[in-house]
Amino acid sequence: MFMDLQYLREFYQVPIQAPKDFFSVILEKGSLTAMRFLTAVNMENPEILERVSRELWMRVWSRDEDITKPQSILAAAEKAGLSEKQAKSLLEKCSSDQVKNILKETTDAAFNYGAFGLPIVVVHLDNKAHMLFGSDRMELLAHLLGLCVEGAWFCPSRGTVAGPSAQLCEKQTLSPLEKKRCCPTLGASPLIPTASPSWNPGCWGSAFP
């Protein structure tokens, strides 16, 4: 798993680094206070939830820093854009029954979907929920949505077994953003990698318009 993290770090260009004392950080210290804080943020300032989440993630999974102490959470919140007054107010609400109950409901909902790790994506189709686990499930997500991922190993809707080459992708009329999404082999960083990294597809495309 730790080797996979290193490969993923290089492949997706995400600055992930497992904490040195992994089991202590994950199993002993945990993230309950941080989760309660994020719950409070979502209740009061949902527009900044993602930024606060990222800052807390960076502390643990990139810089091996604490997220259990009040000053650590306040530092992440302020770096995400919350004022000191806002951050302290939200931190105080972490001990309220309302925040605790909402987090419990959210956790129960994930558990009822069958979640056992992160990330998960839940797709609702025809009154049925489909849960996908892992960061490498974009092809399955596209399949459920009836879409085809360019560069995917297999696309049933087109009857193909391999995607276009980088040369074909380069010849296509694409905007700079689309080229970054489609052709990391052209020297651009992939923004939405959707092909399986287990083979060299040459050209990637987005499953979404």
N, C-alpha and C positions, 0 to 999 in steps of 0.2 A: 504493500500500500504506500509506503514512504517513497519507494522508487517511482511508483505511478505519479505521486504528487510532483516529483521533480520533472518527470516527462511532461505532465500537464502544464507545469509552470513554463517550460520552454515552448510547448506547442501553442498554448493560448495566450502567452505573454502576460500572465497574471502573476504578480509578485507573491506567490504563496510559499510559505515556509512553516513547516510544522513546529510547534513549541518544543523546546529542548526537553522539558519535563512534561511530555505529552500526557501521560496518564494522570498526573497530578492536576494539570490544568483542566483536562476534559472531564475526568471522573470524580475528582475530589472537590475542586473549586467550583466547577460548573459555570453556568451562565444565567442562573435564575434571576438575579438582580438586574442584569442587562436585559433579559427578556421582559421583565416587568417594566423597566424603563422604556423600552421600545413600544410596549403596549400603551403606556401613558402618552408617548409621543404620537402614536397613531390616533389616540382619542382626541388630543388637543391640536396637534400640528401634523396631520397626515401628509402634507405636501413635502415635509422634510424627513419623513421616515426612512426613505432609501439612503439619504446621505448619512444619517446617524447610524443606520445599520452598517454601512460601508466603513465608517470610521471605527466602530467597535470591531468589525471583522478584521480590519487592518491591524489593530492593536494586537489581536491574538494570533492571526494566521499569517502575518507578514513581519511584524516587529517583535513578536514574543513579549507583549506587554500585558499588564493586568487589566481585567474588565470587571472585577468583583468589588473593588473599593469605590466609595462615593467619588473621590477625587479623580479616579480613572474614568468613570462614566461622565463626569462633568467635563473633563478635558476633551473627550470624544465629541460630546454634544456641542461644545463651544467651537471646536474645529469644524463641525458640520454646519455651523451658522446660527446656532441658538445663542441668545444672550445669556449671561451668567444668571440673571434673574429668572429667565424662562427655564433654564436647565435645572436650577435648584428647586423651582416650583414643581417641575415634573418629577424630580427625584423624590420629593416628599410624598407624592401621590403613589409611589411604588408600594407603600405599606397599606394602602387603602383596600378595603374589601372589593370595591368595584374593579380595580385594576387586577387584583388576584383572580377574581372570578372570570373576567374576560379572557385572561391568559389561559386559565384552566379550560374554558370553553373552546378556545382556539386549538389547544393541545389535544383535547378530546376529538375535535373534528378531524385533525390530521390522523390521529390514531384510528378513527373509524374508517378512514379511507385506506388504512393499511400501511401508513407511513412507518418506516423503521430507520430512516436516515434522510439526509438532505444532499442535494436538492430534490424536490418532487414537483411534478406538474400534474394537475388534475384537469382532464378534458371532459367536458359535459356534452354528450351527443345522444340524441334520441332518448332523453330522460334517463341516461345511464352515465355513471362516472367511470372514467378510465384513469388510473394512476400510473404515472411513469416515474421511475426512480433513476437518478443519475444525470450527470451533465452531458452524456453522450447519447441522448435519446431523441435528437432532433429528427432523424429519419423516421422513427416510429411516430413522433408527433405529427409530422407531415402526412404519414400514411393514414393516421386516424382522421385527419382533416381532409383527406382526399386530395392532397397536394403532392407534387413531385419535386424532389430536391435535386437540382443540377449537380452532377458529380457523384451522386449516390451510386453505390455498388449495384443496386437493383431497383428498378422503377416499374412495378407491375402495370401501372396505367399506360406505360409506353412500350412495355415489353423489352426494355433494354437491360443490359447487365453491366454497363459501365458508362460513366459520364463523359462529357466532351473533354478534349485535351486542353492544355493551357494555350496551345497555339490557336485553337478554335476560339477560345474565350478571348484571346487578345484581338482577334479579328472582328469580334462583335462590336456593335456601336453601344458603348456604355459610358455613363457619366463617371467622373472620378470616384464618387462614393461607391457606385456599383462595381467598379473595377477593384476597389479595395475589398469589397465583400466577396468578389468572385475569384480574384486571382492573386493569392499570396505569392505565387511563383513569379509574379511580375515585380516583386520587390515591395509590395504593400502589405501592411499588417492586416490579417483577417479580422473583420469586425464581427461577423456572424458565421463562424465556421459550422457548416452543416453536414459535411461528408465524414464518413467514418475514417478516423486516423489510422486504421489498421492496414490501409493500402494507400497508394499515391494516386489520387484522382486527378491531379493536375489542375483542375478547375472546380471551384466551389461556387455555389449560388445560394441565395436566400430562399427559404421556404415560404416567405411572406412577401407580398407586393410592397 
